[in-house]
Amino acid sequence: MRDLKLDQLKTFTKVIRHGSFSAAAERLQLSQPAVSLQVRQLEKRLGVRLIERVGKRATPTAAGTELINHARRIEEAVSAALDAMATHASGTLGRVRIGTGATACIYLLPPVLRDLRQRFPTLEITVRTGNTADVLKALEENTLDIGLVTLPAPGRMFEVTPVLDDAFVAITAADSDPLPDVVTPAVLANLPVVLYEAGGNTRRIVDEWFTRAGIALTPVMDLGSVEAIKELVGAGLGCAILPGTATRRTGERIPIVSYPLSPKLYRELALVVRRDKTLTRGLRETIKALRRVGVASDQIVERRPN
């Protein structure tokens, strides 16, 4: 097996992960015939059939299923070896790829990343934003190393560590009529409400809060940017429900005030990594730092109505 080619192994795993040769070819930026050739060459080298078609979907044979398990470990070992050699070659601590939501990226990550940069200046960190489903898919495909996401985060391959309970609040413009000291779903049902866009866990949590109160709320707008929502609310175009961490920042320039909700509403943020992930030193240090996001959030100053 001395001439087992890593490129062929990678191509095989892509075909299995995405269920087709054409999808694998698109992600690898190869032609479909080139992908098919690499798989055939791998099967010839190993002397077994690795893939069979069930309808239009490419699925692993028994041998293919077993090889997938080895391929994941090989991929992790190669990645760890490259990280280790990079440290010796350039003095770097390696690369860590983080996936998270836009709100956490804006309001929670900056102090954590600043601390990491100060302590480990050679650590390369990249951040990609997306909803929980996007981040989990990237973790599964090993294009991200760690996720900071809103639960739930299903999947047997993942190790999930809760780090922060983030309470939602209602916000209005500072110069608008004040809301009650504690805001209920019934109060908001009679007001124009701006919500975060549908499709992610954050919006699902808010929708379920209204549903439990027997209210089918139709927002006047739903947007994919927390900052855009705050700007619209500050301009007097409605009220909104947002995670508390998005409204408790020192020096907030947008004229808004926040109110607690009743019944209370939370989203739970957690760190997610693959159970079979090789923890390089850079990744270990990043995980330690991200576990402190709850402490970092407590340092944010909350703005409340007078």
C-alpha positions as CSV (number, residue, x, y, z in Angstrom):
1,M,0.0,0.0,0.0
2,R,3.0,2.3,-0.2
3,D,1.6,4.0,-3.3
4,L,-1.9,4.7,-1.9
5,K,-2.6,8.2,-3.1
6,L,-4.2,10.7,-0.8
7,D,-5.9,12.6,-3.7
8,Q,-7.7,9.4,-4.6
9,L,-8.8,8.8,-1.0
10,K,-10.0,12.4,-0.7
11,T,-12.0,12.1,-3.9
12,F,-13.6,8.8,-2.7
13,T,-14.7,10.4,0.6
14,K,-16.2,13.4,-1.3
15,V,-18.2,11.1,-3.5
16,I,-19.6,9.3,-0.4
17,R,-20.2,12.5,1.6
18,H,-22.1,14.2,-1.2
19,G,-23.8,11.1,-2.7
20,S,-22.8,11.6,-6.3
21,F,-19.8,11.8,-8.6
22,S,-21.0,15.1,-10.1
23,A,-21.4,16.8,-6.7
24,A,-17.9,15.6,-5.7
25,A,-16.5,16.9,-9.0
26,E,-18.1,20.3,-8.4
27,R,-16.6,20.7,-4.9
28,L,-13.2,19.4,-6.0
29,Q,-13.3,21.6,-9.1
30,L,-12.6,18.5,-11.3
31,S,-14.5,17.0,-14.2
32,Q,-16.8,14.1,-13.5
33,P,-14.7,11.7,-15.6
34,A,-11.6,12.7,-13.6
35,V,-13.4,11.9,-10.3
36,S,-14.7,8.5,-11.7
37,L,-11.1,7.7,-12.9
38,Q,-9.6,8.4,-9.4
39,V,-12.2,6.2,-7.7
40,R,-11.6,3.4,-10.3
41,Q,-7.8,3.6,-9.7
42,L,-8.3,3.4,-6.0
43,E,-10.6,0.4,-6.3
44,K,-8.1,-1.3,-8.6
45,R,-5.2,-0.6,-6.2
46,L,-7.2,-2.0,-3.2
47,G,-8.7,-4.9,-5.2
48,V,-12.2,-4.2,-3.9
49,R,-15.3,-2.4,-5.1
50,L,-15.9,0.7,-3.0
51,I,-19.0,2.4,-4.4
52,E,-22.3,1.2,-5.7
53,R,-25.3,3.1,-7.1
54,V,-28.6,2.9,-5.4
55,G,-30.9,4.8,-7.8
56,K,-29.1,8.0,-8.5
57,R,-27.1,8.1,-5.3
58,A,-23.6,6.7,-4.9
59,T,-23.3,4.7,-1.7
60,P,-20.4,2.8,-0.1
61,T,-20.1,-0.9,-0.2
62,A,-19.2,-2.8,3.0
63,A,-15.5,-2.3,2.0
64,G,-16.2,1.4,1.2
65,T,-17.8,2.0,4.6
66,E,-14.8,0.5,6.4
67,L,-12.4,2.6,4.2
68,I,-14.3,5.8,5.1
69,N,-13.5,5.3,8.8
70,H,-9.8,4.8,8.0
71,A,-9.9,7.8,5.6
72,R,-11.1,10.1,8.3
73,R,-8.3,9.1,10.6
74,I,-5.8,9.4,7.7
75,E,-7.1,12.9,6.9
76,E,-6.8,14.0,10.5
77,A,-3.3,12.5,10.8
78,V,-2.1,14.3,7.6
79,S,-3.6,17.6,8.9
80,A,-1.9,17.2,12.2
81,A,1.4,16.4,10.5
82,L,1.1,19.5,8.3
83,D,0.3,21.7,11.3
84,A,3.3,20.3,13.2
85,M,5.7,20.8,10.3
86,A,4.3,24.3,9.8
87,T,5.3,25.2,13.3
88,H,8.9,24.1,12.7
89,A,9.1,25.6,9.2
90,S,7.7,29.1,10.0
91,G,7.3,29.4,13.7
92,T,3.5,29.5,13.4
93,L,1.1,27.7,15.8
94,G,-1.0,26.5,12.9
95,R,-4.5,27.4,11.6
96,V,-7.9,27.2,13.3
97,R,-11.1,27.6,11.4
98,I,-14.1,28.8,13.4
99,G,-17.7,28.8,12.3
100,T,-20.4,30.8,14.2
101,G,-23.4,33.0,13.8
102,A,-23.2,36.7,12.8
103,T,-24.4,37.8,16.3
104,A,-21.7,35.8,18.1
105,C,-19.1,36.9,15.6
106,I,-19.9,40.6,16.3
107,Y,-20.5,40.6,20.0
108,L,-18.8,37.7,21.6
109,L,-15.7,36.7,19.5
110,P,-13.7,40.0,19.3
111,P,-12.4,40.0,22.9
112,V,-11.7,36.2,22.7
113,L,-9.8,36.6,19.4
114,R,-7.9,39.6,20.7
115,D,-6.8,37.6,23.7
116,L,-5.7,34.7,21.5
117,R,-3.8,37.1,19.1
118,Q,-1.9,38.7,22.0
119,R,-1.0,35.4,23.6
120,F,-0.3,33.5,20.4
121,P,0.7,35.9,17.6
122,T,1.6,33.1,15.2
123,L,-1.8,31.4,15.5
124,E,-3.8,31.8,12.2
125,I,-7.5,32.1,12.9
126,T,-10.2,32.3,10.2
127,V,-13.9,32.9,11.0
128,R,-16.9,31.9,8.8
129,T,-20.4,33.0,9.6
130,G,-23.6,31.0,9.0
131,N,-26.6,29.4,10.8
132,T,-26.2,26.3,12.9
133,A,-27.0,23.9,10.0
134,D,-24.4,25.6,7.8
135,V,-21.7,25.3,10.5
136,L,-22.5,21.7,11.3
137,K,-22.3,20.7,7.7
138,A,-18.9,22.4,7.4
139,L,-17.7,20.6,10.5
140,E,-18.9,17.3,9.1
141,E,-17.0,18.0,5.9
142,N,-13.9,19.1,7.9
143,T,-13.8,22.5,6.3
144,L,-14.2,24.0,9.8
145,D,-12.5,22.9,12.9
146,I,-14.8,24.2,15.6
147,G,-18.3,25.8,15.8
148,L,-19.9,28.2,18.2
149,V,-23.6,27.7,17.5
150,T,-27.1,28.0,18.9
151,L,-28.4,24.6,20.1
152,P,-29.6,22.1,19.1
153,A,-26.6,20.7,17.3
154,P,-27.6,17.1,16.3
155,G,-25.2,14.5,15.1
156,R,-23.5,11.5,16.7
157,M,-20.1,12.6,15.3
158,F,-20.1,15.8,17.3
159,E,-18.9,16.6,20.8
160,V,-21.1,19.5,22.2
161,T,-20.1,21.7,25.1
162,P,-22.6,24.4,26.2
163,V,-20.9,27.7,27.1
164,L,-23.5,30.4,27.4
165,D,-27.3,30.9,28.1
166,D,-28.1,34.1,26.2
167,A,-31.4,35.7,27.3
168,F,-33.6,37.4,24.6
169,V,-34.9,40.9,25.1
170,A,-37.4,43.2,23.4
171,I,-36.0,46.4,22.1
172,T,-37.6,49.7,21.0
173,A,-36.5,53.2,20.0
174,A,-35.4,55.3,23.0
175,D,-37.8,58.0,22.0
176,S,-40.8,55.8,21.4
177,D,-43.6,55.0,23.9
178,P,-42.2,52.8,26.6
179,L,-43.2,49.2,26.8
180,P,-44.2,47.5,30.1
181,D,-41.3,46.7,32.4
182,V,-41.7,43.0,31.4
183,V,-42.8,42.3,27.8
184,T,-45.1,39.4,27.0
185,P,-46.1,37.9,23.6
186,A,-49.5,39.5,23.9
187,V,-47.9,43.0,24.2
188,L,-45.9,42.5,21.1
189,A,-48.8,41.0,19.1
190,N,-50.3,44.5,18.9
191,L,-47.1,46.2,17.7
192,P,-45.0,46.2,14.5
193,V,-42.2,43.6,15.1
194,V,-39.0,43.1,13.2
195,L,-37.5,39.6,13.5
196,Y,-34.3,37.9,12.5
197,E,-34.7,36.0,9.2
198,A,-36.3,32.5,9.2
199,G,-34.2,29.4,8.7
200,G,-31.9,29.4,11.8
201,N,-32.3,28.3,15.4
202,T,-32.5,31.9,16.7
203,R,-35.6,32.6,14.7
204,R,-37.1,29.2,15.5
205,I,-36.7,29.9,19.3
206,V,-38.6,33.2,19.0
207,D,-41.4,31.8,16.8
208,E,-41.9,28.9,19.3
209,W,-42.2,31.5,22.1
210,F,-45.1,33.2,20.4
211,T,-46.6,29.8,19.4
212,R,-46.7,28.6,23.0
213,A,-48.7,31.8,23.9
214,G,-51.2,31.0,21.1
215,I,-50.0,33.8,18.9
216,A,-49.2,33.5,15.2
217,L,-47.1,36.6,14.8
218,T,-46.4,38.0,11.3
219,P,-43.4,40.3,11.5
220,V,-43.5,43.6,9.5
221,M,-39.9,42.7,8.3
222,D,-37.4,39.9,8.8
223,L,-33.8,40.6,8.2
224,G,-30.5,38.6,8.2
225,S,-28.5,41.3,10.1
226,V,-28.8,42.1,13.8
227,E,-27.3,45.5,13.1
228,A,-29.9,46.3,10.4
229,I,-32.7,45.3,12.8
230,K,-31.3,47.6,15.5
231,E,-31.0,50.5,13.0
232,L,-34.6,50.1,12.0
233,V,-35.8,49.9,15.5
234,G,-33.7,52.9,16.5
235,A,-35.3,54.9,13.7
236,G,-38.8,54.2,15.1
237,L,-39.9,51.6,12.5
238,G,-41.0,49.0,15.1
239,C,-39.7,46.9,17.9
240,A,-37.7,43.6,17.9
241,I,-36.7,40.6,19.9
242,L,-32.9,39.9,19.9
243,P,-30.4,37.9,21.9
244,G,-29.3,40.0,24.9
245,T,-25.7,39.9,23.9
246,A,-26.6,41.9,20.8
247,T,-27.9,44.8,22.8
248,R,-25.4,45.1,25.7
249,R,-22.4,46.7,24.2
250,T,-20.5,49.6,25.7
251,G,-20.8,52.8,23.7
252,E,-23.8,51.7,21.7
253,R,-24.6,54.5,19.3
254,I,-28.1,53.3,18.2
255,P,-30.8,54.9,20.4
256,I,-32.6,51.8,21.7
257,V,-33.7,50.5,25.0
258,S,-34.2,46.9,26.0
259,Y,-36.8,45.1,28.2
260,P,-36.9,41.6,29.7
261,L,-39.4,39.1,28.3
262,S,-42.0,37.0,30.2
263,P,-41.9,34.1,30.1
264,K,-38.2,34.3,29.9
265,L,-36.6,33.2,26.7
266,Y,-33.1,31.9,26.1
267,R,-30.9,30.5,23.4
268,E,-28.1,28.2,24.4
269,L,-24.7,28.6,22.7
270,A,-22.3,25.7,22.6
271,L,-18.9,24.7,21.2
272,V,-19.1,21.8,18.6
273,V,-16.2,19.7,17.3
274,R,-16.0,16.4,15.7
275,R,-15.3,13.6,18.1
276,D,-12.6,12.3,15.9
277,K,-10.9,15.7,15.5
278,T,-7.2,15.8,16.2
279,L,-6.7,18.6,18.7
280,T,-3.6,20.5,17.7
281,R,-2.1,22.9,20.2
282,G,-3.7,25.9,18.3
283,L,-7.1,24.2,18.4
284,R,-6.8,23.3,22.1
285,E,-5.9,26.9,23.0
286,T,-8.8,28.2,20.9
287,I,-11.3,25.9,22.6
288,K,-10.1,27.0,26.0
289,A,-10.6,30.6,25.0
290,L,-14.0,30.1,23.5
291,R,-15.2,28.4,26.7
292,R,-14.8,31.8,28.3
293,V,-17.3,33.6,26.0
294,G,-19.8,33.5,28.9
295,V,-17.3,35.5,31.0
296,A,-16.7,37.9,28.2
297,S,-20.4,38.5,27.7
298,D,-20.7,39.5,31.4
299,Q,-18.3,42.4,30.7
300,I,-20.8,43.9,28.3
301,V,-22.8,46.8,29.7
302,E,-26.6,46.4,29.4
303,R,-28.6,49.4,28.4
304,R,-32.1,49.5,30.0
305,P,-35.0,52.0,29.9
306,N,-34.9,54.9,32.4
